[in-house]
Amino acid sequence: MKASRKKKNLSTERSIPGVEFGQVEKLLDFMAAHGLEEFEYEHRGLRIRLKKASAVTNAATRAEAPPRALPRQPPAMSGTAPDPMEITAASSSATASEELHIIKSPIVGTFYAAASPGAPPFVKIGDLIQPGQVVCIIEAMKLMNEIEADVSGELVRGLVENGQPVEYGQGLFAIRPAKKK
Amino acid sequence: MATGKLSGTTGRSDRAGTTDRRIDALLTLLSENPTVVISGEKIARHIGVSRSAVWLWTHRLRALGVRVKGHPRTGYRIERVPDVLSPSLLRRRLRDSPFGKRIYHYFKTASTNSIALDLGHAGEPHGAIVLAEEQTGGRGRAGRSWHSEKTNGIYMSVLLRSQISPIVAPVITLVAGLAVRDAVQEETGVAGDLRWPNDVLADGKKFSGILTEMYAKPSQVRFVIVGIGINVNHTAMPAELTRVATSLRLITGKPVSRLQLLVRLLRRLDSYYNRFLAEGSRPILARFAEVSTYARGKRVRITTGGESYVGTSDGLEPNGLLRVRRDDGKTAVVISGDVSEAN
């Protein structure tokens, strides 16, 4: 855990076959320089999609899309094929020795940590989570999506602030799965 | 109040408050023969109690506010057919609908959505509905409450189960709003406006609100609960709501049959929902644009996540989200939050 906290940067040693993070960083710079919010690249079965976390906001302000530097945190990335590989902002901050499970958002929406404003959050850091336990609500168009944990384990990190918009597939929580007996 | 489980359900403690089958049967028997005096013996046979217990059940019915005339020797007659959303009266009118099969009726409960959620987790099939004559903890968005006055409104939750992706599920909120709007127009002639995503208004005041809850795996929806509140026969709204809320009776000046309105609503919901499953979001969005003044060209204030701005609505995104051209020149896509009319 201690080590993983620092690894917010994609340029760390953690390697993913076929992906060189130095090059990914160049792509990020390129995106920033041109004010791009999304970038997709495919080559020999490896696909990289980069998307700024700000691409959709609660009230996404498109015209605002700033050509300023990207946030320090890497944007959500997802790679597919040839082997089912997934790179997300969250998993990139896990160390190789610690496999964290990421609970992801199934829809575009607004993240709520509690059932109503002022209520205690569904879960907090350090909680032991059970499968089926509600961890947060994602709202879109007055549809409240109660997100359930799909594994048991310790909640290590929340990845989204209360009230913030989330993308489809964006990581919400990092969970250190309980050891299998 | 009588307790016991409704026919066709598995008895669980949290459903113990459902209206007793015998109350329902008695109410139906008397309602369908309003001009006839029915003997205690016939009632006993019909609802399945002993002859000597009939007076007890008519007494319970009276305790629920139903005016029943008579006594054991003369027989019984209902004085006025009450507008109670009785499961058997509903079921009879909804024979060909998936929403007529499983009806859980409560005279009083905290929240129909809470009960429907439990039912969903317990494996209840598609189309089950939960009705309450009165809610003591009706819920709205962001922990707000819904004023659920006794027997004057429709307070209902519908359980939907379909093999759809969570990504498209938010469109169900538009489906529900359209169903309410059209049912109200059919029954009362009031052509309601839809305030994105699904408040139904007349003369700028809200008479129906919808809160939808979903349980889903990442790739597939397990079930969706659509909670619908409609102010039907309220003769006045609480002082703090008079500027923003109204009822169908206040609009039309006449009482409205909740039973008829509910039957129309469930039929509309079935047809819009099937259309959505068969043809996707497009016809739903098109219909919304047709009947909602909020879809395009409306001056709106959006309040979301602590941010608030004014602009002009500019149509719906393909996934149902509302586009707004902000006054500061930016384009916004509203995911959630409060929408109100602006100058």
HADDOCK unambig.tbl for C-alpha pairs under 7 A between the chains (distance, minus, plus):
assign (segid A and resid 58 and name CA) (segid B and resid 304 and name CA) 6.96 0.50 0.50
assign (segid A and resid 58 and name CA) (segid B and resid 334 and name CA) 6.12 0.50 0.50
assign (segid A and resid 58 and name CA) (segid B and resid 335 and name CA) 5.64 0.50 0.50
assign (segid A and resid 58 and name CA) (segid B and resid 336 and name CA) 6.86 0.50 0.50
assign (segid A and resid 59 and name CA) (segid B and resid 332 and name CA) 4.90 0.50 0.50
assign (segid A and resid 59 and name CA) (segid B and resid 333 and name CA) 4.95 0.50 0.50
assign (segid A and resid 59 and name CA) (segid B and resid 334 and name CA) 4.77 0.50 0.50
assign (segid A and resid 59 and name CA) (segid B and resid 335 and name CA) 6.63 0.50 0.50
assign (segid A and resid 60 and name CA) (segid B and resid 332 and name CA) 4.89 0.50 0.50
assign (segid A and resid 60 and name CA) (segid B and resid 333 and name CA) 5.26 0.50 0.50
assign (segid A and resid 61 and name CA) (segid B and resid 330 and name CA) 5.79 0.50 0.50
assign (segid A and resid 61 and name CA) (segid B and resid 331 and name CA) 5.49 0.50 0.50
assign (segid A and resid 61 and name CA) (segid B and resid 332 and name CA) 4.93 0.50 0.50
assign (segid A and resid 62 and name CA) (segid B and resid 330 and name CA) 6.46 0.50 0.50
assign (segid A and resid 62 and name CA) (segid B and resid 331 and name CA) 5.72 0.50 0.50
assign (segid A and resid 62 and name CA) (segid B and resid 332 and name CA) 6.77 0.50 0.50
assign (segid A and resid 63 and name CA) (segid B and resid 330 and name CA) 5.04 0.50 0.50
assign (segid A and resid 63 and name CA) (segid B and resid 331 and name CA) 6.24 0.50 0.50
assign (segid A and resid 64 and name CA) (segid B and resid 330 and name CA) 6.53 0.50 0.50
assign (segid A and resid 106 and name CA) (segid B and resid 166 and name CA) 6.17 0.50 0.50
assign (segid A and resid 106 and name CA) (segid B and resid 167 and name CA) 6.67 0.50 0.50
assign (segid A and resid 106 and name CA) (segid B and resid 218 and name CA) 4.89 0.50 0.50
assign (segid A and resid 107 and name CA) (segid B and resid 166 and name CA) 6.20 0.50 0.50
assign (segid A and resid 107 and name CA) (segid B and resid 167 and name CA) 5.06 0.50 0.50
assign (segid A and resid 109 and name CA) (segid B and resid 335 and name CA) 6.04 0.50 0.50
assign (segid A and resid 110 and name CA) (segid B and resid 336 and name CA) 6.78 0.50 0.50
assign (segid A and resid 116 and name CA) (segid B and resid 142 and name CA) 4.99 0.50 0.50
assign (segid A and resid 116 and name CA) (segid B and resid 143 and name CA) 4.63 0.50 0.50
assign (segid A and resid 117 and name CA) (segid B and resid 142 and name CA) 6.49 0.50 0.50
assign (segid A and resid 117 and name CA) (segid B and resid 143 and name CA) 6.92 0.50 0.50
assign (segid A and resid 139 and name CA) (segid B and resid 336 and name CA) 6.62 0.50 0.50
assign (segid A and resid 140 and name CA) (segid B and resid 170 and name CA) 6.22 0.50 0.50
assign (segid A and resid 140 and name CA) (segid B and resid 335 and name CA) 5.32 0.50 0.50
assign (segid A and resid 140 and name CA) (segid B and resid 336 and name CA) 5.39 0.50 0.50
assign (segid A and resid 141 and name CA) (segid B and resid 170 and name CA) 6.05 0.50 0.50
assign (segid A and resid 141 and name CA) (segid B and resid 173 and name CA) 6.90 0.50 0.50
assign (segid A and resid 141 and name CA) (segid B and resid 197 and name CA) 5.85 0.50 0.50
assign (segid A and resid 141 and name CA) (segid B and resid 335 and name CA) 5.91 0.50 0.50
assign (segid A and resid 141 and name CA) (segid B and resid 336 and name CA) 5.21 0.50 0.50
assign (segid A and resid 142 and name CA) (segid B and resid 141 and name CA) 6.93 0.50 0.50
assign (segid A and resid 142 and name CA) (segid B and resid 211 and name CA) 6.20 0.50 0.50
assign (segid A and resid 142 and name CA) (segid B and resid 212 and name CA) 6.37 0.50 0.50
assign (segid A and resid 142 and name CA) (segid B and resid 336 and name CA) 6.51 0.50 0.50
assign (segid A and resid 143 and name CA) (segid B and resid 170 and name CA) 5.82 0.50 0.50
assign (segid A and resid 143 and name CA) (segid B and resid 173 and name CA) 6.65 0.50 0.50
assign (segid A and resid 143 and name CA) (segid B and resid 211 and name CA) 6.72 0.50 0.50
assign (segid A and resid 143 and name CA) (segid B and resid 212 and name CA) 4.68 0.50 0.50
assign (segid A and resid 143 and name CA) (segid B and resid 213 and name CA) 5.55 0.50 0.50
assign (segid A and resid 143 and name CA) (segid B and resid 214 and name CA) 6.92 0.50 0.50
assign (segid A and resid 144 and name CA) (segid B and resid 212 and name CA) 6.03 0.50 0.50
assign (segid A and resid 144 and name CA) (segid B and resid 213 and name CA) 4.59 0.50 0.50
assign (segid A and resid 144 and name CA) (segid B and resid 214 and name CA) 5.98 0.50 0.50
assign (segid A and resid 145 and name CA) (segid B and resid 213 and name CA) 5.86 0.50 0.50
assign (segid A and resid 145 and name CA) (segid B and resid 214 and name CA) 4.68 0.50 0.50
assign (segid A and resid 145 and name CA) (segid B and resid 215 and name CA) 6.06 0.50 0.50
assign (segid A and resid 146 and name CA) (segid B and resid 214 and name CA) 6.22 0.50 0.50
assign (segid A and resid 146 and name CA) (segid B and resid 215 and name CA) 5.72 0.50 0.50
assign (segid A and resid 163 and name CA) (segid B and resid 305 and name CA) 5.52 0.50 0.50
